[in-house]
Amino acid sequence: MSDIDLETGRSKEFFILGLTNEGKVFRPSDWAERLCGVMSCYRPPGRVGHAHIAYSPYCRPTLLNGVKCVVVDERLREIEPMALKFVQNFAKDNDLQIVDACLLPER
């Protein structure tokens, strides 16, 4: 199973929204930063660095329409399948919405 979009050659990503399936805002307010901090040690092969001061490129916090969320790159599975399962289970256990990222063509 490939995690690369065959048309664009880009990785597949999904968002974990800071909203429950009932539409309630998830707390604590820094949940996205905490989750990404836990995942910061997962990096592409050959990329070392200061994992304690930078987020992983596979799991990063952002805002989407004013809602805190975490962008998860499914290539994380190639490095550590259990790490991808961990973030998926985090969303499931906390009843958070998961949305596939929409890849827009480059200009």
Backbone torsions as a table, in degrees:
resi	resn	phi	psi	omega
1	MET	NA	123.4	-177.6
2	SER	-91.7	142.6	176.1
3	ASP	-103.3	18.6	178.5
4	ILE	-112.0	132.2	175.1
5	ASP	-69.0	119.4	-174.1
6	LEU	-66.6	-26.7	179.7
7	GLU	-76.6	-40.6	-175.6
8	THR	-101.6	-19.1	-176.9
9	GLY	75.6	9.2	-178.9
10	ARG	-99.7	159.0	-178.3
11	SER	-72.2	156.4	175.9
12	LYS	-88.9	138.9	179.5
13	GLU	-133.6	160.1	171.9
14	PHE	-140.2	159.0	179.3
15	PHE	-106.8	135.9	166.0
16	ILE	-100.8	111.8	-177.7
17	LEU	-83.6	147.9	176.7
18	GLY	-81.9	39.6	177.0
19	LEU	-130.4	136.0	175.2
20	THR	-73.5	169.6	178.4
21	ASN	-64.7	-16.5	174.6
22	GLU	-89.3	-2.4	178.1
23	GLY	90.4	8.3	179.1
24	LYS	-83.6	144.4	178.1
25	VAL	-70.0	132.0	-179.4
26	PHE	-79.3	139.7	178.2
27	ARG	-122.2	151.1	10.3
28	PRO	-77.2	164.9	-174.2
29	SER	-65.6	-20.1	-179.9
30	ASP	-101.8	23.4	-176.5
31	TRP	-58.0	-39.6	-176.6
32	ALA	-65.8	-44.1	179.4
33	GLU	-65.3	-38.4	178.5
34	ARG	-64.5	-47.2	179.9
35	LEU	-61.5	-44.5	179.6
36	CYS	-67.8	-31.6	175.7
37	GLY	-63.4	-41.3	177.6
38	VAL	-63.2	-35.2	-176.2
39	MET	-88.9	0.6	-172.3
40	SER	-62.6	-21.5	-178.1
41	CYS	-77.6	-11.7	-178.5
42	TYR	-89.7	112.3	-175.1
43	ARG	-133.7	160.4	177.0
44	PRO	-60.3	150.4	178.5
45	PRO	-54.6	137.5	178.3
46	GLY	85.1	-11.5	178.7
47	ARG	-97.4	101.3	174.3
48	VAL	-101.7	170.1	-179.7
49	GLY	165.7	-160.8	-176.6
50	HIS	-96.8	80.8	-176.8
51	ALA	-61.1	-23.3	-178.9
52	HIS	-79.1	-7.8	179.2
53	ILE	-124.6	6.7	179.9
54	ALA	-143.6	145.6	176.8
55	TYR	-75.2	156.1	174.0
56	SER	-69.3	144.7	175.3
57	PRO	-68.2	-10.4	-179.5
58	TYR	-93.0	-9.7	-176.2
59	CYS	-154.2	102.8	-174.4
60	ARG	-137.4	143.8	-179.9
61	PRO	-79.9	150.8	177.2
62	THR	-161.5	176.6	173.8
63	LEU	-112.2	139.3	177.1
64	LEU	-131.5	109.8	-177.1
65	ASN	54.2	39.9	177.7
66	GLY	80.2	4.5	-179.6
67	VAL	-109.4	130.7	175.8
68	LYS	-64.7	139.5	177.3
69	CYS	-153.0	170.6	176.1
70	VAL	-121.0	129.5	175.5
71	VAL	-93.0	122.9	-178.7
72	VAL	-115.3	124.3	177.2
73	ASP	-90.9	123.6	-175.6
74	GLU	-68.2	-8.2	173.9
75	ARG	-66.1	-12.8	175.0
76	LEU	-54.2	-32.5	179.5
77	ARG	-57.3	-34.5	-178.2
78	GLU	-67.7	-30.0	-179.1
79	ILE	-86.8	-47.7	-178.6
80	GLU	-155.0	98.8	-179.5
81	PRO	-55.5	-34.5	-179.2
82	MET	-69.1	-27.1	177.6
83	ALA	-68.1	-42.6	176.9
84	LEU	-63.9	-43.0	178.3
85	LYS	-61.6	-37.1	179.3
86	PHE	-59.9	-48.0	-178.3
87	VAL	-69.9	-35.4	176.7
88	GLN	-64.6	-42.4	178.4
89	ASN	-68.4	-33.5	176.0
90	PHE	-58.2	-47.8	179.5
91	ALA	-62.8	-45.6	-178.9
92	LYS	-64.0	-47.5	-178.1
93	ASP	-62.3	-29.7	-179.3
94	ASN	-101.2	10.4	176.5
95	ASP	56.6	39.4	-178.8
96	LEU	-90.0	150.7	178.6
97	GLN	-74.9	138.9	175.0
98	ILE	-120.8	130.5	-177.9
99	VAL	-130.2	133.7	174.9
100	ASP	-66.5	139.5	176.9
101	ALA	-72.3	143.6	178.0
102	CYS	-100.1	115.6	179.9
103	LEU	-85.0	123.2	178.2
104	LEU	-97.0	140.3	179.6
105	PRO	-65.0	144.9	177.6
106	GLU	-74.5	149.7	-179.7
107	ARG	-75.9	NA	NA
